[in-house]
Amino acid sequence: MDRLHDDFWNFRGSFKIARLIDIGTHMSLVRRANGRFVVLDSYALDDKDRAELDRLTDGGRKVDAIINVHPFHTLHCAALLDFLPGVRLIGTRRHHEKLPNLPWDPAMIEDGATQSEFAADFDFSIPVGVDFVSPDEKVHVASVLVRHRASGIVHVDDTINVFVPPGLLSVILPEPRLRFHPMLAKALQQRSGAADDYARWARQLAEDWAGTKTVCTAHSAVRSLPPTGWHTEILKALNDVEDKLDSHRATHG
């Protein structure tokens, strides 16, 4: 667990592909302006992190909700709810479909009405021009991005990544920075204008969240940004995928 702000904690965890390659995962604990808490995403915490969460939230009694923001991140939902029984459990439609036995709140986080309930503390954004749930279950491009207003910290799963080269490779590989999901081309909706919609969304996100100081990404790292870093790096990330957007435009118009 890392405390990134007086009111924001990020928990880093393990998630292995084929039980060999650990790509990591995360969840965040955020204290709202009213003194109560929201958990972003779910993770099966180890004993040490469970004790910290328990201490901060008065045994979970101060937690208003667990909000799961990525439709394909479902593995740890039940484990966290076991630790926080009775807490309001919010997810996406896919969470409801894949885990129907959990006591999901009827409100879904991809809906504007649900987001408005938490608007005093958080900004939300969903990429436009891509499928929120791709027909190809290997494509995890879209999610609900969350920005905590008081801290200027963004919590994001998959949609934005930070690649940190391991060990000695850090000397020869590019400096870590924000990048869009590498499978963007497969997520773009098969229609005219989808590429332009995605680019417009990205540019608007760069502007609207320009004061962002830190980005917590699911499978890679926590990125501390220099002044104007969010705006600069999001636009660079968009430039990096321009060839994919151009290819989509050539095919679909």
LODO-60046 format. One line per 5 residues: number of its first residue (from 1); for each residue x, y negated, z of C-alpha. Coordinates in nm, 2 decimals. Layout:
N
NUM	X/Y/Z  ...
//
This chain:
253
1	0.00/0.00/0.00  0.12/-0.35/-0.09  -0.02/-0.67/0.04  -0.02/-0.91/-0.25  -0.21/-1.19/-0.08
6	-0.37/-1.26/0.25  -0.69/-1.11/0.11  -0.57/-0.86/-0.14  -0.41/-0.51/-0.10  -0.31/-0.27/-0.38
11	-0.27/0.10/-0.32  -0.05/0.29/-0.57  -0.11/0.66/-0.62  -0.01/0.97/-0.82  -0.18/1.10/-1.13
16	-0.01/1.37/-1.33  -0.07/1.48/-1.68  -0.05/1.86/-1.71  0.08/1.85/-1.35  0.42/1.73/-1.49
21	0.42/1.37/-1.60  0.31/1.13/-1.33  0.16/0.82/-1.49  0.02/0.68/-1.16  -0.31/0.53/-1.06
26	-0.43/0.27/-0.82  -0.71/0.10/-0.62  -0.74/-0.24/-0.46  -0.89/-0.36/-0.13  -1.01/-0.72/-0.14
31	-1.14/-0.93/0.15  -1.43/-1.15/0.04  -1.49/-1.51/0.15  -1.74/-1.39/0.40  -1.48/-1.17/0.57
36	-1.61/-0.84/0.44  -1.44/-0.61/0.19  -1.48/-0.46/-0.16  -1.28/-0.17/-0.29  -1.19/-0.17/-0.66
41	-1.17/0.18/-0.80  -1.13/0.50/-0.61  -0.83/0.70/-0.50  -0.77/1.00/-0.27  -0.55/0.81/-0.02
46	-0.28/0.98/0.18  -0.29/0.98/0.56  -0.08/0.66/0.60  -0.29/0.46/0.35  -0.61/0.59/0.50
51	-0.50/0.47/0.84  -0.43/0.12/0.70  -0.76/0.10/0.52  -0.94/0.22/0.83  -0.76/-0.05/1.04
56	-0.83/-0.33/0.81  -1.20/-0.25/0.76  -1.29/-0.15/1.11  -1.33/0.21/1.02  -1.50/0.12/0.69
61	-1.78/-0.07/0.86  -1.67/-0.39/0.69  -1.67/-0.25/0.33  -1.96/-0.37/0.13  -1.90/-0.17/-0.19
66	-1.67/0.06/-0.38  -1.67/-0.07/-0.74  -1.54/0.17/-1.01  -1.45/-0.03/-1.32  -1.33/0.22/-1.57
71	-1.58/0.47/-1.72  -1.31/0.74/-1.76  -1.16/0.71/-1.41  -1.38/0.95/-1.22  -1.15/1.20/-1.05
76	-1.12/1.04/-0.71  -1.47/0.89/-0.66  -1.59/1.17/-0.43  -1.28/1.17/-0.22  -1.29/0.80/-0.14
81	-1.66/0.82/-0.06  -1.59/1.10/0.18  -1.37/0.86/0.37  -1.62/0.57/0.34  -1.95/0.75/0.37
86	-2.26/0.54/0.33  -2.08/0.26/0.15  -2.25/0.12/-0.16  -2.11/0.32/-0.46  -2.11/0.13/-0.79
91	-1.98/0.26/-1.12  -2.05/0.26/-1.49  -2.31/0.46/-1.68  -2.05/0.73/-1.75  -1.99/0.77/-1.38
96	-2.36/0.84/-1.33  -2.35/1.09/-1.61  -2.03/1.27/-1.52  -2.09/1.27/-1.14  -2.47/1.29/-1.10
101	-2.45/1.44/-0.75  -2.29/1.13/-0.60  -2.52/0.87/-0.44  -2.47/0.60/-0.71  -2.62/0.26/-0.67
106	-2.87/0.19/-0.96  -2.67/-0.12/-1.04  -2.39/-0.07/-1.30  -2.08/-0.28/-1.31  -2.08/-0.33/-1.69
111	-2.41/-0.52/-1.65  -2.41/-0.89/-1.60  -2.67/-0.88/-1.33  -2.45/-0.66/-1.12  -2.14/-0.87/-1.17
116	-2.34/-1.18/-1.07  -2.39/-1.03/-0.72  -2.01/-1.06/-0.67  -1.96/-1.38/-0.86  -1.87/-1.59/-0.56
121	-1.55/-1.39/-0.52  -1.48/-1.23/-0.86  -1.47/-1.30/-1.23  -1.54/-1.01/-1.47  -1.46/-0.95/-1.83
126	-1.53/-0.67/-2.08  -1.34/-0.65/-2.41  -1.56/-0.72/-2.71  -1.53/-0.54/-3.04  -1.44/-0.20/-2.89
131	-1.66/0.08/-2.77  -1.69/0.06/-2.39  -1.71/0.44/-2.39  -1.54/0.58/-2.70  -1.68/0.90/-2.86
136	-1.32/1.03/-2.84  -1.27/1.09/-2.47  -0.89/1.05/-2.51  -0.94/0.68/-2.59  -0.96/0.48/-2.27
141	-0.92/0.13/-2.40  -1.22/-0.05/-2.25  -1.30/-0.13/-1.89  -1.43/-0.40/-1.67  -1.15/-0.64/-1.58
146	-1.17/-0.80/-1.24  -1.01/-1.13/-1.12  -1.02/-1.22/-0.76  -1.07/-1.60/-0.75  -0.90/-1.68/-0.42
151	-0.58/-1.50/-0.49  -0.56/-1.53/-0.87  -0.49/-1.15/-0.89  -0.63/-0.94/-1.18  -0.71/-0.57/-1.12
156	-0.73/-0.38/-1.45  -0.74/-0.02/-1.57  -0.59/0.08/-1.91  -0.72/-0.22/-2.11  -0.39/-0.40/-2.02
161	-0.07/-0.22/-1.93  0.28/-0.31/-1.82  0.55/-0.06/-1.93  0.84/-0.06/-1.68  1.14/0.13/-1.83
166	1.28/0.39/-1.58  1.63/0.37/-1.44  1.91/0.28/-1.68  1.67/0.24/-1.97  1.57/-0.10/-1.82
171	1.90/-0.24/-1.95  1.83/-0.16/-2.32  1.45/-0.17/-2.35  1.24/-0.49/-2.36  1.15/-0.68/-2.04
176	0.82/-0.56/-1.89  0.52/-0.77/-1.99  0.15/-0.74/-2.04  0.04/-0.53/-2.34  -0.29/-0.41/-2.47
181	-0.37/-0.04/-2.48  -0.18/0.14/-2.75  -0.49/0.32/-2.88  -0.67/0.00/-2.96  -0.71/0.10/-3.33
186	-0.92/0.40/-3.24  -1.14/0.20/-3.00  -1.24/-0.08/-3.24  -1.60/-0.05/-3.34  -1.65/0.07/-3.70
191	-1.81/-0.25/-3.82  -1.73/-0.57/-3.99  -1.61/-0.84/-3.75  -1.50/-0.61/-3.47  -1.13/-0.70/-3.50
196	-1.22/-1.07/-3.50  -1.44/-1.02/-3.19  -1.16/-0.85/-3.00  -0.91/-1.12/-3.09  -1.16/-1.40/-2.99
201	-1.21/-1.22/-2.66  -0.84/-1.19/-2.59  -0.78/-1.56/-2.67  -1.06/-1.67/-2.44  -0.94/-1.44/-2.17
206	-0.59/-1.61/-2.19  -0.76/-1.95/-2.15  -1.02/-1.86/-1.88  -0.78/-1.68/-1.65  -0.48/-1.89/-1.71
211	-0.41/-1.94/-1.34  -0.35/-1.56/-1.29  -0.05/-1.50/-1.07  -0.04/-1.12/-1.05  -0.18/-0.83/-1.25
216	-0.23/-0.48/-1.10  -0.24/-0.22/-1.37  -0.35/0.13/-1.32  -0.09/0.35/-1.48  0.22/0.14/-1.48
221	0.30/-0.14/-1.24  0.21/-0.46/-1.06  0.33/-0.76/-1.27  0.41/-1.09/-1.09  0.38/-1.37/-1.35
226	0.57/-1.69/-1.39  0.37/-2.02/-1.42  0.17/-2.00/-1.75  0.27/-1.63/-1.77  -0.08/-1.49/-1.81
231	-0.16/-1.72/-2.10  0.17/-1.66/-2.28  0.18/-1.28/-2.23  -0.18/-1.22/-2.33  -0.13/-1.41/-2.65
236	0.20/-1.21/-2.71  0.01/-0.89/-2.65  -0.25/-1.00/-2.90  0.02/-1.08/-3.16  0.17/-0.73/-3.10
241	-0.16/-0.56/-3.21  -0.23/-0.80/-3.50  -0.13/-0.53/-3.75  -0.39/-0.30/-3.61  -0.65/-0.57/-3.63
246	-0.55/-0.65/-3.99  -0.58/-0.29/-4.09  -0.93/-0.28/-3.94  -1.03/-0.59/-4.13  -0.90/-0.44/-4.45
251	-1.12/-0.14/-4.40  -1.43/-0.29/-4.25  -1.42/-0.66/-4.35
//
